[in-house]
């Protein structure tokens, strides 16, 4: 049975212009009527019933438009009461809102406190996130031998390879790619396509990082092997666009870039795809417009770390068991609650809740961006060469 979500005035029953007035879902007319009553409570017209001489039959319905007493009783029985703010919309009763403005005093002091346990959890995540950034920026420092090692998530899980053990092998400040090497890389792009050796190494590092971060979450070890594989396949697709946009914003750029100085959008524009309108359009959305969202929100390090934790505990992967979904859901709720408490402590109760909505929107942006990147890869497979089994598996979400 479907629920009816159509709003209806609880006083007169109309369905047009229905909002919340004085704590009750009602139309503008009834809301305005109750406001006038509050302004003139002692006037005789609200105590005089014009329906007294009517025939009081069982099915009798008072004329609310003519009888103010019956209409007032209907308002009160529906639950209307005097509030500090009667209307949610400023275009209704603007004069009354202005009159009450000086009297309204919403208590919004930051009374929320982060527990020691929550703070310790955040402190345990932050070093992992900083190591992740370092490795992502210097991904090319990974030895080429790993390109011939475990690639599929099942292989990575069974090998128990933890890339964070090699953090010291990655330069904290990698030098920008030399001009000659950049030209050589662009030449290989012409021959090998969008996913040349350098790109595949970048994706492999991202997969290692994806497993490393997931493994750092206590809930990951509680999942079965099949749930772990399904979970990694899902979050990997969100993790790349989310971190790619964040790193670009953190470096002060308006398009995807890492410390090696390579800009994917510029590479697409200056390569064999330069005249391909579809590739250029998707590239603009995926690599440039996505950064604008992060620029507007301007995440703190703690917010970014907690959003990563929320992404890595999302319970919506295809193929997850019921037990796996429940475990991940509980962890996701925990990190979400920590994020809202963190922001309420530093911003206030209302602003902290609003900040949570802004932060959560970035995850939705990453999901949308994932679809754009998938379109690019599918399009590339159809019209250009594609010689990577790993990428084909990623597109099919079989790994």
VOKOLRO-530962 format. One record per residue (C-alpha): residue number from 1; residue in one letter; x, y, z. Coordinates in steps of 0.02 Angstrom, whole numbers, plus 32768, in hexadecimal, padded with zeros to 4 digits. Each point is the difference from the previous one (the first is absolute). Layout:
@nr: NUM&rest: A&X: X&Y: Y&Z: Z
...
% end
This chain:
@nr: 1&rest: X&X: 8000&Y: 8000&Z: 8000
@nr: 2&rest: X&X: 804A&Y: 80A7&Z: 7FCD
@nr: 3&rest: X&X: 7FFD&Y: 8095&Z: 8074
@nr: 4&rest: X&X: 7FB3&Y: 80A3&Z: 7FC4
@nr: 5&rest: X&X: 8081&Y: 808B&Z: 8012
@nr: 6&rest: X&X: 7F90&Y: 808A&Z: 7FB9
@nr: 7&rest: X&X: 7FFA&Y: 808F&Z: 807F
@nr: 8&rest: X&X: 7F53&Y: 8035&Z: 8038
@nr: 9&rest: X&X: 7FCC&Y: 808D&Z: 8075
@nr: 10&rest: X&X: 7FCD&Y: 7FB4&Z: 80A5
@nr: 11&rest: X&X: 7F86&Y: 808F&Z: 801E
@nr: 12&rest: X&X: 7F9D&Y: 8017&Z: 7F5F
@nr: 13&rest: X&X: 803F&Y: 7F6D&Z: 7F97
@nr: 14&rest: X&X: 8041&Y: 805D&Z: 7F66
@nr: 15&rest: X&X: 809E&Y: 7FC1&Z: 7FA9
@nr: 16&rest: X&X: 8044&Y: 80A3&Z: 7FB7
@nr: 17&rest: X&X: 808A&Y: 8068&Z: 8051
@nr: 18&rest: X&X: 800F&Y: 7F8B&Z: 8096
@nr: 19&rest: X&X: 8093&Y: 8020&Z: 8075
@nr: 20&rest: X&X: 8023&Y: 7FF9&Z: 80BB
@nr: 21&rest: X&X: 7FAA&Y: 808E&Z: 805E
@nr: 22&rest: X&X: 8006&Y: 8007&Z: 80BD
@nr: 23&rest: X&X: 8033&Y: 7F4A&Z: 800C
@nr: 24&rest: X&X: 7F78&Y: 7FBC&Z: 7F8E
@nr: 25&rest: X&X: 7FFE&Y: 7FD0&Z: 7F47
@nr: 26&rest: X&X: 7F84&Y: 8082&Z: 7FC0
@nr: 27&rest: X&X: 7FDB&Y: 8074&Z: 7F6F
@nr: 28&rest: X&X: 8032&Y: 80B7&Z: 7FF9
@nr: 29&rest: X&X: 7F4E&Y: 803B&Z: 801F
@nr: 30&rest: X&X: 7FED&Y: 7F9D&Z: 80A2
@nr: 31&rest: X&X: 80AF&Y: 8031&Z: 8038
@nr: 32&rest: X&X: 7FD7&Y: 80B8&Z: 7FE2
@nr: 33&rest: X&X: 7F5A&Y: 7FEC&Z: 805C
@nr: 34&rest: X&X: 8057&Y: 7FB9&Z: 809B
@nr: 35&rest: X&X: 8082&Y: 808C&Z: 7FFA
@nr: 36&rest: X&X: 7F76&Y: 8083&Z: 8000
@nr: 37&rest: X&X: 7FB0&Y: 7FA8&Z: 8094
@nr: 38&rest: X&X: 80A4&Y: 8006&Z: 8062
@nr: 39&rest: X&X: 800F&Y: 80BA&Z: 7FDA
@nr: 40&rest: X&X: 7F4C&Y: 8021&Z: 8039
@nr: 41&rest: X&X: 7FD9&Y: 7F77&Z: 807F
@nr: 42&rest: X&X: 7F83&Y: 8067&Z: 8064
@nr: 43&rest: X&X: 7F91&Y: 8036&Z: 7F70
@nr: 44&rest: X&X: 7F49&Y: 7FC9&Z: 8012
@nr: 45&rest: X&X: 7FF2&Y: 7FB8&Z: 7F50
@nr: 46&rest: X&X: 806A&Y: 7F69&Z: 8032
@nr: 47&rest: X&X: 7F82&Y: 7FD6&Z: 808A
@nr: 48&rest: X&X: 7F62&Y: 8011&Z: 7F99
@nr: 49&rest: X&X: 7FC5&Y: 7F65&Z: 7FA4
@nr: 50&rest: X&X: 7F99&Y: 8025&Z: 7F66
@nr: 51&rest: X&X: 7FCF&Y: 7F49&Z: 7FF3
@nr: 52&rest: X&X: 7F96&Y: 7FFF&Z: 80A1
@nr: 53&rest: X&X: 7F5B&Y: 8015&Z: 7FA3
@nr: 54&rest: X&X: 802C&Y: 7F7D&Z: 7F7F
@nr: 55&rest: X&X: 7FB6&Y: 7F53&Z: 8003
@nr: 56&rest: X&X: 807D&Y: 7F99&Z: 8068
@nr: 57&rest: X&X: 7FEF&Y: 7F5B&Z: 7FA6
@nr: 58&rest: X&X: 8080&Y: 7F74&Z: 800C
@nr: 59&rest: X&X: 8046&Y: 8027&Z: 7F54
@nr: 60&rest: X&X: 7FFF&Y: 80BD&Z: 801B
@nr: 61&rest: X&X: 80A2&Y: 8055&Z: 7FC9
@nr: 62&rest: X&X: 8020&Y: 80B1&Z: 803F
@nr: 63&rest: X&X: 8023&Y: 8088&Z: 7F80
@nr: 64&rest: X&X: 80B5&Y: 8028&Z: 802C
@nr: 65&rest: X&X: 8005&Y: 8092&Z: 7F88
@nr: 66&rest: X&X: 7F71&Y: 805A&Z: 805C
@nr: 67&rest: X&X: 800D&Y: 7FC2&Z: 80B4
@nr: 68&rest: X&X: 80A2&Y: 8038&Z: 8052
@nr: 69&rest: X&X: 7FDF&Y: 7FA4&Z: 80A3
@nr: 70&rest: X&X: 7FE9&Y: 7F58&Z: 7FA9
@nr: 71&rest: X&X: 809A&Y: 801F&Z: 7F97
@nr: 72&rest: X&X: 8066&Y: 802D&Z: 809A
@nr: 73&rest: X&X: 7FC5&Y: 7F62&Z: 8059
@nr: 74&rest: X&X: 8033&Y: 7F9A&Z: 7F68
@nr: 75&rest: X&X: 80AC&Y: 8053&Z: 8002
@nr: 76&rest: X&X: 8019&Y: 7FDA&Z: 80B8
@nr: 77&rest: X&X: 7FC1&Y: 7F4D&Z: 7FF1
@nr: 78&rest: X&X: 807A&Y: 7FE6&Z: 7F6F
@nr: 79&rest: X&X: 808D&Y: 8031&Z: 8075
@nr: 80&rest: X&X: 8027&Y: 80B6&Z: 7FD3
@nr: 81&rest: X&X: 8055&Y: 805F&Z: 808B
@nr: 82&rest: X&X: 8063&Y: 809E&Z: 8019
@nr: 83&rest: X&X: 80B6&Y: 7FEC&Z: 7FCF
@nr: 84&rest: X&X: 8097&Y: 8073&Z: 7FF9
@nr: 85&rest: X&X: 8001&Y: 7FEA&Z: 7F44
@nr: 86&rest: X&X: 7F55&Y: 7FE0&Z: 7FB4
@nr: 87&rest: X&X: 8033&Y: 7FEA&Z: 7F4A
@nr: 88&rest: X&X: 808F&Y: 7FA7&Z: 7FAA
@nr: 89&rest: X&X: 7FF4&Y: 806C&Z: 7F65
@nr: 90&rest: X&X: 8037&Y: 80B5&Z: 8006
@nr: 91&rest: X&X: 7F8D&Y: 8038&Z: 7F74
@nr: 92&rest: X&X: 7F69&Y: 7FD9&Z: 806E
@nr: 93&rest: X&X: 7FD8&Y: 8080&Z: 8086
@nr: 94&rest: X&X: 80A2&Y: 8060&Z: 7FE6
@nr: 95&rest: X&X: 7FC6&Y: 808E&Z: 8071
@nr: 96&rest: X&X: 7FDF&Y: 7F8C&Z: 8092
@nr: 97&rest: X&X: 80A9&Y: 7FAC&Z: 7FE8
@nr: 98&rest: X&X: 8058&Y: 80A7&Z: 8002
@nr: 99&rest: X&X: 7FA0&Y: 8033&Z: 809B
@nr: 100&rest: X&X: 8035&Y: 7F62&Z: 805D
@nr: 101&rest: X&X: 80B2&Y: 8001&Z: 7FBF
@nr: 102&rest: X&X: 8045&Y: 805D&Z: 8096
@nr: 103&rest: X&X: 7FA4&Y: 7F8B&Z: 8077
@nr: 104&rest: X&X: 8039&Y: 7F5C&Z: 7FB2
@nr: 105&rest: X&X: 8098&Y: 7FB6&Z: 8058
@nr: 106&rest: X&X: 802D&Y: 7F53&Z: 7FC0
@nr: 107&rest: X&X: 807B&Y: 7FAB&Z: 8074
@nr: 108&rest: X&X: 8087&Y: 7FB8&Z: 7F91
@nr: 109&rest: X&X: 8094&Y: 7FF1&Z: 8072
@nr: 110&rest: X&X: 807A&Y: 7F73&Z: 7FD7
@nr: 111&rest: X&X: 7FCF&Y: 7F8B&Z: 808F
@nr: 112&rest: X&X: 802D&Y: 7F5E&Z: 7FA6
@nr: 113&rest: X&X: 809D&Y: 7FAD&Z: 8040
@nr: 114&rest: X&X: 806B&Y: 7F80&Z: 7FA3
@nr: 115&rest: X&X: 8021&Y: 7F6A&Z: 8070
@nr: 116&rest: X&X: 80B1&Y: 7FC6&Z: 8021
@nr: 117&rest: X&X: 7FD9&Y: 7F5E&Z: 7FA6
@nr: 118&rest: X&X: 7FC6&Y: 805D&Z: 7F65
@nr: 119&rest: X&X: 8098&Y: 8072&Z: 8005
@nr: 120&rest: X&X: 8075&Y: 7F6B&Z: 800C
@nr: 121&rest: X&X: 7FA9&Y: 7FB2&Z: 7F6A
@nr: 122&rest: X&X: 8017&Y: 809F&Z: 7F9A
@nr: 123&rest: X&X: 80B7&Y: 800A&Z: 8036
@nr: 124&rest: X&X: 801C&Y: 7F4E&Z: 7FC4
@nr: 125&rest: X&X: 7FB9&Y: 8029&Z: 7F53
@nr: 126&rest: X&X: 805F&Y: 80A3&Z: 7FE0
@nr: 127&rest: X&X: 80B0&Y: 7FB2&Z: 7FEC
@nr: 128&rest: X&X: 7FBA&Y: 7F80&Z: 7F84
@nr: 129&rest: X&X: 7FB1&Y: 808B&Z: 7F99
@nr: 130&rest: X&X: 80A2&Y: 8065&Z: 7FFE
@nr: 131&rest: X&X: 8062&Y: 7F66&Z: 7FC9
@nr: 132&rest: X&X: 7F7D&Y: 7FE2&Z: 7F79
@nr: 133&rest: X&X: 801A&Y: 80B0&Z: 7FBC
@nr: 134&rest: X&X: 80BC&Y: 7FE9&Z: 7FFB
@nr: 135&rest: X&X: 7FF4&Y: 7F5C&Z: 7FA3
@nr: 136&rest: X&X: 7F7E&Y: 8042&Z: 7F84
@nr: 137&rest: X&X: 806B&Y: 8097&Z: 7FD4
@nr: 138&rest: X&X: 809C&Y: 7F95&Z: 7FE7
@nr: 139&rest: X&X: 7FAA&Y: 7F68&Z: 7FB4
@nr: 140&rest: X&X: 8084&Y: 7FF5&Z: 7F77
@nr: 141&rest: X&X: 8082&Y: 7FD2&Z: 8084
@nr: 142&rest: X&X: 7FAF&Y: 7F53&Z: 8009
@nr: 143&rest: X&X: 8075&Y: 7F7D&Z: 7FB8
@nr: 144&rest: X&X: 7FC9&Y: 7FC4&Z: 7F55
@nr: 145&rest: X&X: 800C&Y: 7F4D&Z: 803E
@nr: 146&rest: X&X: 7F58&Y: 8018&Z: 8057
@nr: 147&rest: X&X: 7FAC&Y: 8010&Z: 7F55
@nr: 148&rest: X&X: 801E&Y: 7F45&Z: 7FEE
@nr: 149&rest: X&X: 7FC0&Y: 7FD6&Z: 80AF
@nr: 150&rest: X&X: 7F52&Y: 7FF6&Z: 804C
@nr: 151&rest: X&X: 7F84&Y: 8070&Z: 7FA6
@nr: 152&rest: X&X: 7F53&Y: 7FBA&Z: 8025
@nr: 153&rest: X&X: 7FB9&Y: 8029&Z: 80AC
@nr: 154&rest: X&X: 7FF3&Y: 7F48&Z: 802E
@nr: 155&rest: X&X: 80B9&Y: 7FEC&Z: 7FD9
@nr: 156&rest: X&X: 802D&Y: 809C&Z: 8064
@nr: 157&rest: X&X: 7F9A&Y: 7FC6&Z: 8096
@nr: 158&rest: X&X: 804B&Y: 7F50&Z: 7FFE
@nr: 159&rest: X&X: 80B0&Y: 8045&Z: 7FED
@nr: 160&rest: X&X: 7FDF&Y: 8072&Z: 8097
@nr: 161&rest: X&X: 806E&Y: 8084&Z: 7FAE
@nr: 162&rest: X&X: 7FFA&Y: 80A3&Z: 8063
@nr: 163&rest: X&X: 8044&Y: 8092&Z: 7F9C
@nr: 164&rest: X&X: 800A&Y: 806C&Z: 809C
@nr: 165&rest: X&X: 8097&Y: 7F99&Z: 8036
@nr: 166&rest: X&X: 805A&Y: 804E&Z: 7F6A
@nr: 167&rest: X&X: 7FCF&Y: 80B4&Z: 8026
@nr: 168&rest: X&X: 80B6&Y: 802F&Z: 8019
@nr: 169&rest: X&X: 8027&Y: 7FCC&Z: 7F4D
@nr: 170&rest: X&X: 7F8F&Y: 808A&Z: 7FBC
@nr: 171&rest: X&X: 8045&Y: 80AF&Z: 7FF8
@nr: 172&rest: X&X: 7FA3&Y: 807F&Z: 806D
@nr: 173&rest: X&X: 8020&Y: 8085&Z: 7F7A
@nr: 174&rest: X&X: 800E&Y: 7FAD&Z: 7F55
@nr: 175&rest: X&X: 804A&Y: 806D&Z: 7F79
@nr: 176&rest: X&X: 7F93&Y: 8036&Z: 7F6E
@nr: 177&rest: X&X: 800D&Y: 7F8E&Z: 7F6B
@nr: 178&rest: X&X: 808E&Y: 803A&Z: 7F8C
@nr: 179&rest: X&X: 7FCD&Y: 8049&Z: 7F59
@nr: 180&rest: X&X: 8056&Y: 7F74&Z: 7F9E
@nr: 181&rest: X&X: 7FAB&Y: 7F7B&Z: 8069
@nr: 182&rest: X&X: 7F59&Y: 8058&Z: 7FEB
@nr: 183&rest: X&X: 8014&Y: 7FFF&Z: 7F43
@nr: 184&rest: X&X: 8031&Y: 7F49&Z: 8005
@nr: 185&rest: X&X: 7F67&Y: 7FDA&Z: 806B
@nr: 186&rest: X&X: 7F8E&Y: 805F&Z: 7F88
@nr: 187&rest: X&X: 804B&Y: 7F9D&Z: 7F71
@nr: 188&rest: X&X: 7FD9&Y: 7F5E&Z: 805A
@nr: 189&rest: X&X: 7F50&Y: 8043&Z: 8017
@nr: 190&rest: X&X: 7FF0&Y: 800D&Z: 7F44
@nr: 191&rest: X&X: 8038&Y: 7F4B&Z: 7FEA
@nr: 192&rest: X&X: 7FB9&Y: 7FA9&Z: 809B
@nr: 193&rest: X&X: 7F63&Y: 8067&Z: 8017
@nr: 194&rest: X&X: 7FB5&Y: 8055&Z: 8097
@nr: 195&rest: X&X: 8044&Y: 7F7C&Z: 8078
@nr: 196&rest: X&X: 80B9&Y: 7FF7&Z: 7FDC
@nr: 197&rest: X&X: 8081&Y: 7FB7&Z: 8078
@nr: 198&rest: X&X: 8008&Y: 809B&Z: 806D
@nr: 199&rest: X&X: 7F43&Y: 8006&Z: 8015
@nr: 200&rest: X&X: 7FF8&Y: 7F47&Z: 8028
@nr: 201&rest: X&X: 8085&Y: 8016&Z: 8086
@nr: 202&rest: X&X: 7F9A&Y: 808F&Z: 804B
@nr: 203&rest: X&X: 7F65&Y: 7F93&Z: 8003
@nr: 204&rest: X&X: 8060&Y: 7F6F&Z: 804C
@nr: 205&rest: X&X: 8041&Y: 8070&Z: 808C
@nr: 206&rest: X&X: 7F4E&Y: 803B&Z: 801D
@nr: 207&rest: X&X: 7FC6&Y: 7F4B&Z: 800F
@nr: 208&rest: X&X: 808A&Y: 7FDA&Z: 807D
@nr: 209&rest: X&X: 7FCE&Y: 809A&Z: 8063
@nr: 210&rest: X&X: 7F4A&Y: 7FD0&Z: 7FF8
@nr: 211&rest: X&X: 8027&Y: 7F58&Z: 804F
@nr: 212&rest: X&X: 8078&Y: 804E&Z: 807F
@nr: 213&rest: X&X: 7F81&Y: 807F&Z: 803D
@nr: 214&rest: X&X: 7F75&Y: 7F7E&Z: 8007
@nr: 215&rest: X&X: 8070&Y: 7F89&Z: 8061
@nr: 216&rest: X&X: 8022&Y: 808B&Z: 8080
@nr: 217&rest: X&X: 7F45&Y: 8001&Z: 8028
@nr: 218&rest: X&X: 7FDC&Y: 7F7E&Z: 8089
@nr: 219&rest: X&X: 7F5C&Y: 7FD0&Z: 7FAB
@nr: 220&rest: X&X: 805A&Y: 7FC3&Z: 7F63
@nr: 221&rest: X&X: 8049&Y: 7F67&Z: 8057
@nr: 222&rest: X&X: 7F51&Y: 7FCF&Z: 803A
@nr: 223&rest: X&X: 7FC3&Y: 7FF0&Z: 7F4B
@nr: 224&rest: X&X: 8009&Y: 7F5E&Z: 7F9F
@nr: 225&rest: X&X: 8078&Y: 7FF7&Z: 7F6C
@nr: 226&rest: X&X: 7F72&Y: 8011&Z: 7F83
@nr: 227&rest: X&X: 7FBD&Y: 8097&Z: 805D
@nr: 228&rest: X&X: 80AE&Y: 804E&Z: 8006
@nr: 229&rest: X&X: 8013&Y: 7FED&Z: 7F43
@nr: 230&rest: X&X: 7F52&Y: 8046&Z: 7FDB
@nr: 231&rest: X&X: 801E&Y: 8091&Z: 8078
@nr: 232&rest: X&X: 80A9&Y: 802F&Z: 7FB4
@nr: 233&rest: X&X: 7FBA&Y: 7FFB&Z: 7F50
@nr: 234&rest: X&X: 7F7B&Y: 807D&Z: 8032
@nr: 235&rest: X&X: 8063&Y: 807C&Z: 8067
@nr: 236&rest: X&X: 8092&Y: 8002&Z: 7F85
@nr: 237&rest: X&X: 7F8E&Y: 8051&Z: 7F7E
@nr: 238&rest: X&X: 7FD0&Y: 808C&Z: 807A
@nr: 239&rest: X&X: 80AA&Y: 8011&Z: 8050
@nr: 240&rest: X&X: 805C&Y: 8035&Z: 7F61
@nr: 241&rest: X&X: 7F91&Y: 8096&Z: 7FCF
@nr: 242&rest: X&X: 7FEF&Y: 8037&Z: 80B6
@nr: 243&rest: X&X: 80BA&Y: 8003&Z: 8025
@nr: 244&rest: X&X: 802E&Y: 8042&Z: 7F53
@nr: 245&rest: X&X: 7F94&Y: 809A&Z: 8016
@nr: 246&rest: X&X: 8039&Y: 801C&Z: 80B3
@nr: 247&rest: X&X: 80BA&Y: 7FF6&Z: 7FD9
@nr: 248&rest: X&X: 7FED&Y: 807F&Z: 7F73
@nr: 249&rest: X&X: 7FA5&Y: 8079&Z: 8074
@nr: 250&rest: X&X: 8080&Y: 7FE6&Z: 808A
@nr: 251&rest: X&X: 808D&Y: 802E&Z: 7F87
@nr: 252&rest: X&X: 7FA1&Y: 809D&Z: 7FCE
@nr: 253&rest: X&X: 7FD4&Y: 7FCB&Z: 7F4E
@nr: 254&rest: X&X: 7F58&Y: 8001&Z: 7FA9
@nr: 255&rest: X&X: 8018&Y: 7F5C&Z: 7FA3
@nr: 256&rest: X&X: 8041&Y: 7F55&Z: 802E
@nr: 257&rest: X&X: 80BB&Y: 8000&Z: 801F
@nr: 258&rest: X&X: 807F&Y: 7FAD&Z: 806F
@nr: 259&rest: X&X: 80AB&Y: 803B&Z: 8033
@nr: 260&rest: X&X: 804D&Y: 7FB9&Z: 7F61
@nr: 261&rest: X&X: 7FA8&Y: 808E&Z: 7FA3
@nr: 262&rest: X&X: 7F9B&Y: 7F93&Z: 7F88
@nr: 263&rest: X&X: 7F50&Y: 803F&Z: 7FDD
@nr: 264&rest: X&X: 7F8D&Y: 7F7A&Z: 7FB5
@nr: 265&rest: X&X: 7F8B&Y: 8084&Z: 7FB6
@nr: 266&rest: X&X: 8091&Y: 8053&Z: 7FA6
@nr: 267&rest: X&X: 8042&Y: 7F59&Z: 7FC3
@nr: 268&rest: X&X: 7F56&Y: 7FD6&Z: 7FB4
@nr: 269&rest: X&X: 7FF5&Y: 80AB&Z: 7FB0
@nr: 270&rest: X&X: 80AD&Y: 7FF6&Z: 7FB2
@nr: 271&rest: X&X: 8000&Y: 7F4B&Z: 7FC8
@nr: 272&rest: X&X: 7FA9&Y: 7F9B&Z: 7F7A
@nr: 273&rest: X&X: 7F5C&Y: 8022&Z: 805B
@nr: 274&rest: X&X: 800D&Y: 80BD&Z: 7FE1
@nr: 275&rest: X&X: 7F78&Y: 7FFF&Z: 7F7A
@nr: 276&rest: X&X: 7F91&Y: 7F83&Z: 8058
@nr: 277&rest: X&X: 7F74&Y: 806A&Z: 8049
@nr: 278&rest: X&X: 7FBE&Y: 7F76&Z: 8070
@nr: 279&rest: X&X: 80A8&Y: 7FDC&Z: 804F
@nr: 280&rest: X&X: 8023&Y: 80B9&Z: 801C
@nr: 281&rest: X&X: 7F54&Y: 801F&Z: 804B
@nr: 282&rest: X&X: 8010&Y: 7F6F&Z: 807B
@nr: 283&rest: X&X: 80B2&Y: 8030&Z: 8027
@nr: 284&rest: X&X: 7FC8&Y: 80B0&Z: 802F
@nr: 285&rest: X&X: 7F79&Y: 7FBD&Z: 8074
@nr: 286&rest: X&X: 8069&Y: 7F77&Z: 8050
@nr: 287&rest: X&X: 80A7&Y: 8058&Z: 8014
@nr: 288&rest: X&X: 7FD5&Y: 80B9&Z: 8011
@nr: 289&rest: X&X: 7F4D&Y: 8023&Z: 8034
@nr: 290&rest: X&X: 800B&Y: 7F7F&Z: 808B
@nr: 291&rest: X&X: 808B&Y: 8064&Z: 8055
@nr: 292&rest: X&X: 7F8E&Y: 8099&Z: 800E
@nr: 293&rest: X&X: 7F92&Y: 7FA4&Z: 807E
@nr: 294&rest: X&X: 8095&Y: 7FDE&Z: 8072
@nr: 295&rest: X&X: 803B&Y: 80B3&Z: 7FED
@nr: 296&rest: X&X: 7F57&Y: 8040&Z: 803B
@nr: 297&rest: X&X: 7FF7&Y: 7F8D&Z: 8098
@nr: 298&rest: X&X: 80B9&Y: 800E&Z: 8031
@nr: 299&rest: X&X: 800F&Y: 7F63&Z: 806C
@nr: 300&rest: X&X: 806C&Y: 7FF8&Z: 809B
@nr: 301&rest: X&X: 8078&Y: 7F6E&Z: 8012
@nr: 302&rest: X&X: 7F8E&Y: 7FB0&Z: 8081
@nr: 303&rest: X&X: 7F67&Y: 8011&Z: 7F90
@nr: 304&rest: X&X: 805E&Y: 7FB3&Z: 7F6E
@nr: 305&rest: X&X: 803C&Y: 7F6E&Z: 806B
@nr: 306&rest: X&X: 7F51&Y: 7FDF&Z: 8043
@nr: 307&rest: X&X: 7FB2&Y: 800A&Z: 7F52
@nr: 308&rest: X&X: 8080&Y: 7F7F&Z: 7FC4
@nr: 309&rest: X&X: 7FCD&Y: 7F92&Z: 8093
@nr: 310&rest: X&X: 7F48&Y: 8015&Z: 7FD1
@nr: 311&rest: X&X: 8025&Y: 7FD1&Z: 7F4B
@nr: 312&rest: X&X: 8061&Y: 7F67&Z: 8038
@nr: 313&rest: X&X: 7F6E&Y: 7FC5&Z: 806B
@nr: 314&rest: X&X: 7F73&Y: 801D&Z: 7F83
@nr: 315&rest: X&X: 7F91&Y: 7F65&Z: 8002
@nr: 316&rest: X&X: 7FB9&Y: 800C&Z: 7F50
@nr: 317&rest: X&X: 8074&Y: 7F8D&Z: 7F9E
@nr: 318&rest: X&X: 7FAE&Y: 7F84&Z: 7F8C
@nr: 319&rest: X&X: 8014&Y: 7F4E&Z: 803F
@nr: 320&rest: X&X: 8017&Y: 802A&Z: 80B9
@nr: 321&rest: X&X: 7FB3&Y: 7F86&Z: 807A
@nr: 322&rest: X&X: 7F7D&Y: 803C&Z: 807B
@nr: 323&rest: X&X: 807D&Y: 7FED&Z: 808F
@nr: 324&rest: X&X: 8082&Y: 8063&Z: 7FA0
@nr: 325&rest: X&X: 7F86&Y: 808D&Z: 7FDB
@nr: 326&rest: X&X: 7FCF&Y: 800C&Z: 80B7
@nr: 327&rest: X&X: 80B5&Y: 8005&Z: 803B
@nr: 328&rest: X&X: 802E&Y: 8088&Z: 7F84
@nr: 329&rest: X&X: 7F61&Y: 8063&Z: 8020
@nr: 330&rest: X&X: 8023&Y: 8009&Z: 80BB
@nr: 331&rest: X&X: 80B2&Y: 803D&Z: 7FDF
@nr: 332&rest: X&X: 7FC3&Y: 8080&Z: 7F81
@nr: 333&rest: X&X: 7F82&Y: 8045&Z: 807D
@nr: 334&rest: X&X: 8089&Y: 800A&Z: 8083
@nr: 335&rest: X&X: 8074&Y: 8068&Z: 7F92
@nr: 336&rest: X&X: 7F6F&Y: 806E&Z: 7FC6
@nr: 337&rest: X&X: 7FD3&Y: 8026&Z: 80B5
@nr: 338&rest: X&X: 80B4&Y: 802B&Z: 8027
@nr: 339&rest: X&X: 8004&Y: 8076&Z: 7F6B
@nr: 340&rest: X&X: 7F63&Y: 805D&Z: 8035
@nr: 341&rest: X&X: 803B&Y: 800C&Z: 80B5
@nr: 342&rest: X&X: 80A9&Y: 8040&Z: 7FC7
@nr: 343&rest: X&X: 7FAF&Y: 808B&Z: 7F9B
@nr: 344&rest: X&X: 7F7E&Y: 802A&Z: 8084
@nr: 345&rest: X&X: 8089&Y: 8013&Z: 8080
@nr: 346&rest: X&X: 8060&Y: 807E&Z: 7F97
@nr: 347&rest: X&X: 7F70&Y: 8056&Z: 7FA3
@nr: 348&rest: X&X: 7F64&Y: 7FED&Z: 806A
@nr: 349&rest: X&X: 7F6A&Y: 7F8C&Z: 7FFD
@nr: 350&rest: X&X: 7FA5&Y: 8043&Z: 7F67
@nr: 351&rest: X&X: 809A&Y: 802C&Z: 7F9A
@nr: 352&rest: X&X: 804E&Y: 7F58&Z: 8029
@nr: 353&rest: X&X: 7F68&Y: 7FA4&Z: 7FBB
@nr: 354&rest: X&X: 8003&Y: 806D&Z: 7F64
@nr: 355&rest: X&X: 80BA&Y: 7FDC&Z: 7FEB
@nr: 356&rest: X&X: 7FDD&Y: 7F45&Z: 8003
@nr: 357&rest: X&X: 7F8B&Y: 8018&Z: 7F6B
@nr: 358&rest: X&X: 8088&Y: 805F&Z: 7FA1
@nr: 359&rest: X&X: 8081&Y: 7F79&Z: 8025
@nr: 360&rest: X&X: 7F8A&Y: 7F73&Z: 7FCF
@nr: 361&rest: X&X: 7FDD&Y: 8056&Z: 7F5C
@nr: 362&rest: X&X: 80B7&Y: 7FE6&Z: 7FD0
@nr: 363&rest: X&X: 7FE7&Y: 7F43&Z: 800A
@nr: 364&rest: X&X: 7F6C&Y: 8011&Z: 7F8B
@nr: 365&rest: X&X: 806C&Y: 8067&Z: 7F8B
@nr: 366&rest: X&X: 8081&Y: 7F74&Z: 8000
@nr: 367&rest: X&X: 7F78&Y: 7F81&Z: 7FD5
@nr: 368&rest: X&X: 7FC6&Y: 806D&Z: 7F70
@nr: 369&rest: X&X: 80B4&Y: 8018&Z: 7FC8
@nr: 370&rest: X&X: 801A&Y: 7F45&Z: 8004
@nr: 371&rest: X&X: 7F77&Y: 7FEC&Z: 7F7E
@nr: 372&rest: X&X: 8054&Y: 8081&Z: 7F8F
@nr: 373&rest: X&X: 80A8&Y: 7FA7&Z: 800C
@nr: 374&rest: X&X: 7FAB&Y: 7F5B&Z: 7FDA
@nr: 375&rest: X&X: 7FB0&Y: 804E&Z: 7F66
@nr: 376&rest: X&X: 80AB&Y: 803A&Z: 7FC7
@nr: 377&rest: X&X: 8049&Y: 7F52&Z: 8012
@nr: 378&rest: X&X: 7F6D&Y: 7FAB&Z: 7FAB
@nr: 379&rest: X&X: 8008&Y: 807F&Z: 7F72
@nr: 380&rest: X&X: 80BC&Y: 7FE7&Z: 7FF4
@nr: 381&rest: X&X: 7FE9&Y: 7F43&Z: 7FF6
@nr: 382&rest: X&X: 7F85&Y: 8012&Z: 7F72
@nr: 383&rest: X&X: 805B&Y: 807F&Z: 7F94
@nr: 384&rest: X&X: 80B7&Y: 7FF1&Z: 8034
@nr: 385&rest: X&X: 8077&Y: 7F75&Z: 8032
@nr: 386&rest: X&X: 7FF3&Y: 7FB4&Z: 80AC
@nr: 387&rest: X&X: 8083&Y: 7F81&Z: 8031
@nr: 388&rest: X&X: 7FE7&Y: 7FF2&Z: 80BB
@nr: 389&rest: X&X: 7FA2&Y: 7F6F&Z: 804F
@nr: 390&rest: X&X: 8005&Y: 805A&Z: 80A6
@nr: 391&rest: X&X: 7FA4&Y: 8097&Z: 7FBC
@nr: 392&rest: X&X: 7F80&Y: 7F94&Z: 7FA7
@nr: 393&rest: X&X: 7FDD&Y: 7FA8&Z: 80A4
@nr: 394&rest: X&X: 7FF1&Y: 80A8&Z: 805A
@nr: 395&rest: X&X: 7F80&Y: 803C&Z: 7F81
@nr: 396&rest: X&X: 7F9A&Y: 7F62&Z: 8016
@nr: 397&rest: X&X: 8017&Y: 800B&Z: 80BC
@nr: 398&rest: X&X: 803F&Y: 7F4F&Z: 7FFF
@nr: 399&rest: X&X: 809C&Y: 8047&Z: 8052
% end
